[in-house]
Amino acid sequence: MQFTSEQRLDDAVLEREFTLGEIPGILWTPRSASASTPAPLILLSPPPLGLRKAYPRLVARARHSAAEGFATASIELPGRGDRPRWPAAEQALADLRRAVEAGEPVSDEIIDALILPLVDRAVPEWQTALELLLSLPELGGPVGYSGGVISIGTRLAVVEPRISAAVLFAGSFVPRAMFEEARQVTIPLHVLLQWDDEGNDRQAALDLFDAFGSKEKTLHANMGGHTGVPQFAGDAAAQFFTRHLK
């Protein structure tokens, strides 16, 4: 991990950009974090927009988390932002757009081609990032995960024992294979669902929530489209992490 820049945000949060090989990322730590009082860490998975386009919403969540004493970190998804293009993923996305614009149902083949390779690449990258982040003296466990693509969070919750709780955003297509993985999830979950999300299969999201094997799982559903998550929904997610990471 190589830090490439740093700045103070309102003197309360230290923002540091870093790279992991070709992977760019951002780490936000509260002013209180130190080797003697390491901060719990929340992994903020960005949407497929790219890290730069998603920065305003990510930094808002980072500031909110820092006020509660949490450090947060985000890394760029494969094939997004400034990372090398991924032709297979771009073709799958083009196929998805073509089906949606034609008013056709999105096939399992398109969903699998779009999501499963992304999960296969992104999850090991998150695990590498987590290993390096936790080597910093000002960061400590327990660790939380927050964000979408929901299938990435589902896989991480199964394979990464250092993640103790997760907030998942039900706003992306879900391959059928992920339902079996969801049954293996046991950590506490807080799932956000926008009821009128134009790009999300609501029933698939409900079925996935039902499939999660966690004894503690909460579905927080609100009216509105994909980008209409109300502020109080974020407050509830923050309270969830405070219960489980402190």
MARTI-741469 format. One line per field, with one value per residue (C-alpha): x, y, z; residue number from 1. Coordinates in nm, 4 decimals, always signed. Each point is the difference from the previous one (the first is absolute). Last residue first. Layout:
<sites>
px <- [X ...] .
py <- [Y ...] .
pz <- [Z ...] .
num <- [NUM ...] .
</sites>
This chain:
<sites>
px <- [-1.8125 -0.0370 -0.3424 -0.2198 +0.1777 -0.0247 -0.3786 -0.0269 +0.1795 -0.2436 -0.2935 +0.1502 +0.0438 -0.3683 -0.0782 +0.1613 -0.2418 +0.1209 -0.1297 +0.2778 -0.1558 -0.3611 -0.2466 -0.1894 +0.2124 +0.0918 +0.2273 +0.0357 +0.1636 +0.2047 +0.1043 -0.0010 +0.1934 -0.0696 -0.0869 -0.2601 -0.2886 +0.2091 +0.0781 -0.3701 -0.0815 +0.2692 -0.1201 -0.3533 +0.1140 +0.1890 +0.2110 +0.0667 -0.3092 +0.0290 -0.3591 +0.0325 +0.3500 +0.1465 +0.2639 +0.1193 +0.1431 +0.1788 +0.1456 +0.2526 -0.1126 +0.0156 -0.0045 -0.3578 +0.1109 +0.2506 -0.2860 -0.1880 +0.3072 -0.0219 -0.3274 +0.1838 -0.1187 -0.0573 +0.0839 -0.1648 -0.0367 +0.2576 +0.1725 +0.1065 +0.2350 +0.1203 +0.3061 +0.2357 +0.3272 -0.1311 +0.0070 -0.1445 -0.3750 -0.0517 +0.2316 -0.2191 -0.3172 +0.1658 +0.1123 -0.3499 -0.1531 +0.1969 -0.0235 +0.0806 +0.1243 +0.2401 +0.0984 +0.3248 +0.0697 +0.2735 +0.2875 +0.1390 +0.2476 +0.2895 -0.0337 +0.0228 -0.3810 +0.0044 +0.2382 -0.2088 -0.3217 +0.1368 +0.0966 -0.3455 -0.1664 +0.2040 -0.0955 -0.3702 +0.0180 +0.1161 -0.2436 -0.2805 +0.0506 +0.0134 -0.3380 -0.1808 -0.0213 +0.0310 -0.2372 -0.2569 +0.0162 -0.0385 -0.2829 -0.1916 -0.1096 -0.3627 -0.0568 -0.1181 +0.2328 +0.1867 +0.0414 +0.1290 +0.2477 +0.1204 +0.0717 +0.1811 +0.2142 +0.0830 +0.1023 +0.2188 +0.1633 +0.0693 +0.1616 +0.2084 +0.1469 +0.1583 +0.3078 -0.0669 -0.0607 -0.3643 -0.1354 +0.1363 +0.0441 -0.1644 +0.1923 +0.0856 -0.1703 +0.1047 -0.1697 +0.1199 -0.2655 -0.0316 -0.3672 +0.0897 +0.2342 -0.2965 -0.1922 +0.3094 +0.0591 -0.3643 +0.0247 +0.3355 -0.1591 -0.2997 +0.2184 +0.2617 -0.2355 +0.1125 +0.3632 -0.0228 -0.1774 -0.3686 -0.0089 -0.1006 +0.2771 +0.0642 +0.0611 +0.2024 -0.0615 +0.2929 +0.0056 +0.2350 +0.3296 +0.0421 +0.3687 +0.1252 -0.2209 -0.3534 -0.1550 +0.0268 -0.2285 +0.1450 -0.0972 +0.1786 -0.0346 +0.0799 +0.1608 +0.0702 +0.2839 +0.2470 -0.1821 -0.0208 -0.0730 -0.1956 -0.0014 -0.2817 +0.0519 -0.3267 -0.0784 +0.2114 -0.2890 +0.1235 +0.3756 +0.1983 +0.2192 +0.1605 +0.1674 +0.0027 +0.1547 -0.1368] .
py <- [-0.0991 -0.1747 -0.1600 +0.2572 +0.3008 -0.1664 -0.0294 +0.3591 +0.1146 -0.1991 +0.1658 +0.3437 -0.0849 -0.0907 +0.3272 +0.1891 -0.1415 -0.2256 +0.1622 -0.1006 -0.3277 +0.1150 +0.0674 -0.1633 -0.1389 -0.3526 -0.0808 -0.3793 -0.1199 -0.3135 -0.1680 -0.3793 +0.0253 -0.2691 +0.2415 -0.1598 +0.2276 +0.3044 -0.1545 -0.0630 +0.3602 +0.1278 -0.2367 +0.1294 +0.3606 -0.0553 +0.3160 +0.2640 +0.2156 -0.0120 +0.0548 -0.1758 +0.1257 -0.2830 +0.0274 -0.3208 -0.0034 -0.3280 -0.1763 -0.2706 -0.3520 -0.0090 -0.3583 +0.0269 +0.3021 -0.2187 -0.2177 +0.3102 +0.1327 -0.2698 +0.1519 +0.3138 +0.3193 +0.3252 +0.3161 +0.2367 -0.1940 +0.1978 -0.2074 +0.1127 -0.2611 -0.1347 -0.1811 -0.0031 -0.1640 -0.3430 +0.0839 -0.2806 +0.0153 +0.3698 +0.0798 -0.2003 +0.1797 +0.3411 -0.0593 -0.1248 +0.3193 +0.2199 +0.1853 +0.1731 -0.0356 -0.2482 -0.0048 -0.0846 -0.0667 +0.0820 +0.2420 +0.3009 +0.2590 -0.2464 -0.0753 -0.3776 -0.0080 +0.1949 -0.2457 -0.3085 +0.1820 +0.1053 -0.3581 -0.1214 +0.2704 -0.1047 -0.3647 +0.1069 +0.2213 -0.2543 -0.2885 +0.2458 +0.1801 -0.3335 -0.0913 +0.3298 +0.0884 -0.3452 -0.1508 +0.2769 -0.0337 -0.3784 +0.0222 +0.2056 +0.3611 +0.0108 +0.1988 +0.3603 +0.0716 +0.2622 -0.2493 -0.2773 +0.2305 +0.1412 -0.3489 -0.1060 +0.3150 -0.0781 -0.3548 +0.1373 +0.2477 -0.2823 -0.2135 +0.2957 +0.0930 +0.3440 +0.0670 +0.1888 +0.3748 -0.0305 -0.3521 -0.3261 -0.1601 +0.2022 +0.2910 -0.0208 +0.1525 +0.0486 +0.1096 +0.0766 -0.0002 +0.2277 +0.0961 +0.3362 -0.1938 -0.2014 +0.3122 +0.1443 -0.3244 -0.0187 +0.3517 -0.0884 -0.2953 +0.2010 +0.2724 -0.2505 -0.2133 +0.1622 -0.0324 -0.3595 -0.1338 -0.0143 -0.3719 +0.0923 +0.0329 -0.2569 +0.1783 -0.2261 +0.1000 -0.0042 +0.0209 +0.2773 -0.0640 +0.1660 -0.0329 -0.0128 +0.2963 +0.0888 +0.3051 +0.2172 -0.2373 -0.2022 +0.0050 -0.2319 +0.0311 -0.2536 -0.0479 -0.3514 -0.0350 -0.1223 +0.0703 +0.3776 +0.2612 +0.3192 +0.1310 +0.1934 +0.1044 +0.0912 +0.2628 +0.2957 +0.1021 -0.2644 -0.0351 -0.0967 -0.2857 -0.1166 -0.3007 -0.2642 -0.3257 -0.3389] .
pz <- [+1.9549 -0.3358 +0.0389 +0.1684 -0.1539 -0.3409 +0.0291 +0.1244 -0.3145 -0.2153 +0.1782 -0.0641 -0.3679 -0.0207 +0.1757 -0.2855 -0.2569 -0.2835 -0.3193 -0.2388 -0.1146 +0.0035 +0.2789 +0.2853 +0.2783 +0.1104 +0.2966 +0.0141 +0.3215 +0.0571 +0.3224 -0.0195 -0.3260 -0.2606 -0.2795 -0.2291 +0.1021 -0.0848 -0.3390 -0.0642 +0.0859 -0.2373 -0.2734 +0.0528 -0.0324 -0.3264 -0.0023 -0.2626 +0.0533 +0.3785 +0.1186 +0.3382 +0.0759 +0.2072 +0.2742 +0.1689 +0.3545 +0.0612 +0.3056 -0.0974 -0.0996 -0.3798 -0.1343 -0.1328 -0.2024 -0.1859 -0.1252 -0.1106 -0.1792 -0.2691 -0.1233 -0.1055 +0.1727 -0.1897 +0.1915 +0.2476 +0.3236 +0.1985 +0.2680 +0.3475 +0.1430 +0.3346 +0.1404 -0.2994 +0.1068 -0.0992 -0.3737 -0.2167 +0.0636 +0.0743 -0.2906 -0.2395 +0.1129 -0.0120 -0.3574 -0.0909 +0.1413 -0.2436 +0.2342 +0.3256 +0.3552 +0.1571 +0.3674 +0.1756 +0.3685 -0.0005 -0.0122 -0.1815 +0.1308 -0.0050 -0.3731 -0.0621 -0.0063 -0.3247 -0.1634 +0.0754 -0.0869 -0.3385 -0.0787 +0.1023 -0.2069 -0.3026 +0.0579 -0.0017 -0.3092 -0.2565 +0.0605 +0.0799 -0.3319 -0.1850 +0.1589 -0.0626 -0.3705 -0.1593 +0.2583 -0.0498 -0.3795 +0.0139 +0.2519 -0.2543 +0.0408 -0.1116 -0.3193 -0.0154 -0.2909 +0.2032 +0.2863 -0.2272 -0.1754 +0.3288 +0.1346 -0.3177 +0.0182 +0.3631 -0.0936 -0.2815 +0.2384 +0.2464 -0.2699 -0.1229 +0.3404 -0.0286 +0.2071 +0.3271 -0.0054 +0.0988 -0.0370 -0.1440 +0.3412 +0.2802 +0.1499 +0.3693 +0.3049 +0.3598 +0.3214 +0.3527 +0.2709 +0.3043 -0.0360 -0.1556 -0.2271 -0.1304 -0.1012 -0.1652 -0.1895 -0.1104 -0.1417 -0.1562 -0.1783 -0.1246 -0.1493 -0.1287 -0.2125 -0.3238 +0.1029 +0.1248 -0.3055 -0.0896 +0.0887 +0.3571 +0.2593 +0.2759 +0.3275 +0.2318 +0.3615 +0.2426 +0.3799 +0.1143 +0.1740 +0.3430 +0.0992 -0.3597 -0.0828 -0.1127 +0.1694 -0.3123 -0.1842 -0.2879 -0.3675 -0.2440 -0.3773 -0.2704 -0.3393 -0.1324 -0.2530 +0.2647 +0.3248 -0.0154 +0.2640 +0.0634 +0.3547 +0.1646 +0.3638 +0.1684 +0.2639 -0.1157 -0.2266 -0.2452 +0.0383 -0.3076 -0.1207 -0.3217 -0.1661 +0.2725 -0.1223 +0.1030] .
num <- [246 245 244 243 242 241 240 239 238 237 236 235 234 233 232 231 230 229 228 227 226 225 224 223 222 221 220 219 218 217 216 215 214 213 212 211 210 209 208 207 206 205 204 203 202 201 200 199 198 197 196 195 194 193 192 191 190 189 188 187 186 185 184 183 182 181 180 179 178 177 176 175 174 173 172 171 170 169 168 167 166 165 164 163 162 161 160 159 158 157 156 155 154 153 152 151 150 149 148 147 146 145 144 143 142 141 140 139 138 137 136 135 134 133 132 131 130 129 128 127 126 125 124 123 122 121 120 119 118 117 116 115 114 113 112 111 110 109 108 107 106 105 104 103 102 101 100 99 98 97 96 95 94 93 92 91 90 89 88 87 86 85 84 83 82 81 80 79 78 77 76 75 74 73 72 71 70 69 68 67 66 65 64 63 62 61 60 59 58 57 56 55 54 53 52 51 50 49 48 47 46 45 44 43 42 41 40 39 38 37 36 35 34 33 32 31 30 29 28 27 26 25 24 23 22 21 20 19 18 17 16 15 14 13 12 11 10 9 8 7 6 5 4 3 2 1] .
</sites>
